[in-house]
Amino acid sequence: MKKYISNVISPKVSIAPMVDVTDRHFRYFLRILTKRPLLYTEMISCQGIINGNKNKLLDFNKVEKPLSLQIAGSTPEEIYEAVKIADNWDYDELNLNAGCPSDRVSGNFMGATLMAYPKLVKEMVDAMRSATKKPITIKHRIGIDGKNILPPSFHRTLLDSYQDMYDFISIVENSEIDRFIIHARIAILDGLSPKKNREIPPLRYEDVYRLKKEFPYLNMEINGGIKTLEEINHHLKFVNSVMIGRAAYNNSFMLREIDSLYNKDYINNISRKDVIEEFIPYIENLESLGENSFYAIKHIIGLFEGKPGSKRWKQILGTPASKNIKASALLKIALRELPKEVLYNL
Ligand SMILES: Cc1cc2nc3c(=O)[nH]c(=O)nc-3n(C[C@H](O)[C@H](O)[C@H](O)COP(=O)(O)O)c2cc1C
């Protein structure tokens, strides 16, 4: 079979899909900090897209672009239908979730469970391909422990070796996948919580590098535990791109440095004060529309991470929603109360 060589340029850095975090408000906030990385939506299920409120689920602000829509599904038919619908929105990429370990997802034959069914994944990607001309990517783990989830007909339920991942890629690469995003840990599907699944299985970066060496023509992005620009630069020596998840949330101000990866002469001098001031009109607009703006500020807690004032910032943002104070007013309080040197300083 002829190899598919993608002509889609990798984003260098992307900000990971995170349910309950990477909603449209957080994405707007991220774009104030950094213009270049690819952003992801939260994972949305095929059934949600097919049966749910499509505008509510799929609408986004064009400043969030480039933006990838992450979809979870389990059959070629439903993913075809979901992608056909989503193709009417201006997403830059459609991403298949083959890495989520949560019971709700993997227990329903979606997410990481799919790694045990590479031929099905191939069919799903083929279905996505026939529904859109946009780039298609897949986010998966380096393997799974499917002890309690895979049927007895599986002679092995621990698919965690390098060879297992190699075999998975060897099959799914026969469909037109523009980028493989590999979370460098296995997913343990026997009831371990998603949070523990991001902490307990060890990171195996070397396996991802090796995979890239063995499939040099595939675009490969590494994910898992990456926190700093130095670490990003290190990984970029071995793979095409890097995905950052929790660091974008816990220490969002560090994202400011990322644009320089795309243009080394570009220095992003935005200060925390600038970021808050740019976010206030967005929050005020939500308030004028009667939306819950307290919800929109809860994800920006990492802006002062490691700096004096971080505790006070979290206290201010944590003020319970009330009729007597608006979220925009809390941001203005922060501008008055937080140490000037941290607000202005780089
Ligand atoms: C709160 C939260 C929600 C997540 N939701 C998703 C999701 O919807 N889809 C997905 O593929 N991964 C999801 N993940 C996993 C991340 O995308 C990423 O793979 C993981 O956090 C490892 O990267 P990190 O160490 O840089 O955080 C989530 C992670 C967190 C912390």
The ligand as an SDF file (V2000), in Angstrom:
LIG
                    3D

 31 33  0  0  0  0  0  0  0  0999 V2000
   -8.4830   18.1780   33.4030 C   0  0  0  0  0  0  0  0  0  0  0  0
   -7.9880   17.3630   32.2380 C   0  0  0  0  0  0  0  0  0  0  0  0
   -8.8660   16.9840   31.2550 C   0  0  0  0  0  0  0  0  0  0  0  0
   -8.4240   16.2310   30.1530 C   0  0  0  0  0  0  0  0  0  0  0  0
   -9.2800   15.9490   29.1450 N   0  0  0  0  0  0  0  0  0  0  0  0
   -8.8000   15.3630   28.0080 C   0  0  0  0  0  0  0  0  0  0  0  0
   -9.6080   15.2390   26.8520 C   0  0  0  0  0  0  0  0  0  0  0  0
  -10.7520   15.6840   26.8040 O   0  0  0  0  0  0  0  0  0  0  0  0
   -9.0870   14.6110   25.7670 N   0  0  0  0  0  0  0  0  0  0  0  0
   -7.8020   14.1290   25.7600 C   0  0  0  0  0  0  0  0  0  0  0  0
   -7.3630   13.5740   24.7470 O   0  0  0  0  0  0  0  0  0  0  0  0
   -7.0090   14.2590   26.8230 N   0  0  0  0  0  0  0  0  0  0  0  0
   -7.4740   14.8910   27.9340 C   0  0  0  0  0  0  0  0  0  0  0  0
   -6.6440   15.1020   28.9820 N   0  0  0  0  0  0  0  0  0  0  0  0
   -5.2430   14.6550   28.8780 C   0  0  0  0  0  0  0  0  0  0  0  0
   -4.3770   15.7700   28.3020 C   0  0  0  0  0  0  0  0  0  0  0  0
   -4.7850   16.1240   27.0090 O   0  0  0  0  0  0  0  0  0  0  0  0
   -2.9080   15.3530   28.2890 C   0  0  0  0  0  0  0  0  0  0  0  0
   -2.7770   14.2460   27.4450 O   0  0  0  0  0  0  0  0  0  0  0  0
   -2.4000   14.9800   29.6690 C   0  0  0  0  0  0  0  0  0  0  0  0
   -2.7810   15.9450   30.6390 O   0  0  0  0  0  0  0  0  0  0  0  0
   -0.8830   14.8390   29.6790 C   0  0  0  0  0  0  0  0  0  0  0  0
   -0.2700   16.0400   29.3220 O   0  0  0  0  0  0  0  0  0  0  0  0
    0.3760   17.0210   30.4490 P   0  0  0  0  0  0  0  0  0  0  0  0
    1.2780   16.1780   31.2860 O   0  0  0  0  0  0  0  0  0  0  0  0
    1.1000   18.0590   29.6650 O   0  0  0  0  0  0  0  0  0  0  0  0
   -0.7580   17.5490   31.2570 O   0  0  0  0  0  0  0  0  0  0  0  0
   -7.0680   15.8460   30.0720 C   0  0  0  0  0  0  0  0  0  0  0  0
   -6.1830   16.2450   31.0810 C   0  0  0  0  0  0  0  0  0  0  0  0
   -6.6220   17.0100   32.1480 C   0  0  0  0  0  0  0  0  0  0  0  0
   -5.6320   17.4570   33.1910 C   0  0  0  0  0  0  0  0  0  0  0  0
  1  2  1  0
  2  3  1  0
  2 30  2  0
  3  4  2  0
  4  5  1  0
  4 28  1  0
  5  6  2  0
  6  7  1  0
  6 13  1  0
  7  8  2  0
  7  9  1  0
  9 10  1  0
 10 11  2  0
 10 12  1  0
 12 13  2  0
 13 14  1  0
 14 15  1  0
 14 28  1  0
 15 16  1  0
 16 17  1  0
 16 18  1  0
 18 19  1  0
 18 20  1  0
 20 21  1  0
 20 22  1  0
 22 23  1  0
 23 24  1  0
 24 25  2  0
 24 26  1  0
 24 27  1  0
 28 29  2  0
 29 30  1  0
 30 31  1  0
M  END
$$$$
